[in-house]
Amino acid sequence: MFNLCEKGEALYSSYFVYKDFKKEFLELFKYKSKKNKPTIKLPKINKEKFYTNALEKLESFLKSFNVISKGFLEEDIADFKDDVKHLQESKEIYIKALMLCELVRFFEIKINLRFKEVLE
């Protein structure tokens, strides 16, 4: 029972920490979703560098996020990192960046579902 409470508490706090990060990350890309048509804005120059810096920021956050979630989301974080690696296969920077934003947005939903599983 105690482990269940600890897990629920860790996932609950993780959800809100990730939610804040997601908002900041999407603002970086000026992400907007209108009628199921998401858009982002990339800088006119150094798009590749901008994207690489965003990836580094995400990687750094995920390392600390695993600590915040007390390891309960370790498998989910690993899956998320694999999905991000698959994005690198695309050559179109706009598509990669847009899909990265969508992954970041979707991961919050996944954390929320994990939290609900623990409560049930």
Contacts in CASP RR format, 6 or more apart in sequence:
PFRMAT RR
TARGET T0000
AUTHOR 0000-0000-0000
METHOD contacts of the structure
MODEL  1
MFNLCEKGEALYSSYFVYKDFKKEFLELFKYKSKKNKPTIKLPKINKEKF
YTNALEKLESFLKSFNVISKGFLEEDIADFKDDVKHLQESKEIYIKALML
CELVRFFEIKINLRFKEVLE
4 118 0 8 1.000
6 70 0 8 1.000
7 70 0 8 1.000
7 72 0 8 1.000
7 118 0 8 1.000
8 115 0 8 1.000
8 118 0 8 1.000
8 119 0 8 1.000
10 68 0 8 1.000
10 69 0 8 1.000
10 70 0 8 1.000
10 71 0 8 1.000
10 72 0 8 1.000
11 69 0 8 1.000
11 72 0 8 1.000
11 73 0 8 1.000
11 111 0 8 1.000
11 114 0 8 1.000
11 115 0 8 1.000
11 118 0 8 1.000
12 115 0 8 1.000
13 68 0 8 1.000
14 65 0 8 1.000
14 68 0 8 1.000
14 69 0 8 1.000
14 72 0 8 1.000
14 73 0 8 1.000
14 111 0 8 1.000
15 108 0 8 1.000
15 111 0 8 1.000
15 112 0 8 1.000
15 115 0 8 1.000
17 65 0 8 1.000
17 68 0 8 1.000
18 65 0 8 1.000
18 107 0 8 1.000
18 108 0 8 1.000
18 111 0 8 1.000
19 108 0 8 1.000
21 61 0 8 1.000
21 65 0 8 1.000
22 104 0 8 1.000
22 105 0 8 1.000
22 107 0 8 1.000
22 108 0 8 1.000
25 54 0 8 1.000
25 57 0 8 1.000
25 58 0 8 1.000
25 101 0 8 1.000
25 104 0 8 1.000
26 101 0 8 1.000
26 104 0 8 1.000
26 105 0 8 1.000
28 54 0 8 1.000
28 57 0 8 1.000
29 40 0 8 1.000
29 41 0 8 1.000
29 42 0 8 1.000
29 54 0 8 1.000
29 97 0 8 1.000
29 101 0 8 1.000
30 40 0 8 1.000
30 41 0 8 1.000
31 38 0 8 1.000
31 39 0 8 1.000
31 40 0 8 1.000
31 101 0 8 1.000
31 105 0 8 1.000
32 38 0 8 1.000
32 39 0 8 1.000
32 40 0 8 1.000
33 39 0 8 1.000
38 98 0 8 1.000
38 101 0 8 1.000
38 102 0 8 1.000
39 98 0 8 1.000
40 94 0 8 1.000
40 97 0 8 1.000
40 98 0 8 1.000
40 101 0 8 1.000
42 50 0 8 1.000
42 51 0 8 1.000
42 93 0 8 1.000
42 94 0 8 1.000
42 97 0 8 1.000
43 50 0 8 1.000
47 93 0 8 1.000
47 94 0 8 1.000
47 97 0 8 1.000
48 93 0 8 1.000
51 93 0 8 1.000
51 96 0 8 1.000
51 97 0 8 1.000
51 100 0 8 1.000
54 97 0 8 1.000
54 100 0 8 1.000
55 84 0 8 1.000
55 100 0 8 1.000
58 84 0 8 1.000
58 100 0 8 1.000
58 104 0 8 1.000
59 81 0 8 1.000
62 77 0 8 1.000
62 80 0 8 1.000
62 81 0 8 1.000
65 73 0 8 1.000
65 77 0 8 1.000
66 73 0 8 1.000
66 74 0 8 1.000
66 77 0 8 1.000
69 77 0 8 1.000
72 114 0 8 1.000
73 111 0 8 1.000
73 114 0 8 1.000
76 107 0 8 1.000
76 110 0 8 1.000
76 111 0 8 1.000
76 114 0 8 1.000
80 103 0 8 1.000
80 107 0 8 1.000
80 110 0 8 1.000
83 103 0 8 1.000
84 100 0 8 1.000
84 103 0 8 1.000
87 96 0 8 1.000
87 99 0 8 1.000
87 100 0 8 1.000
87 103 0 8 1.000
88 96 0 8 1.000
90 96 0 8 1.000
90 99 0 8 1.000
END
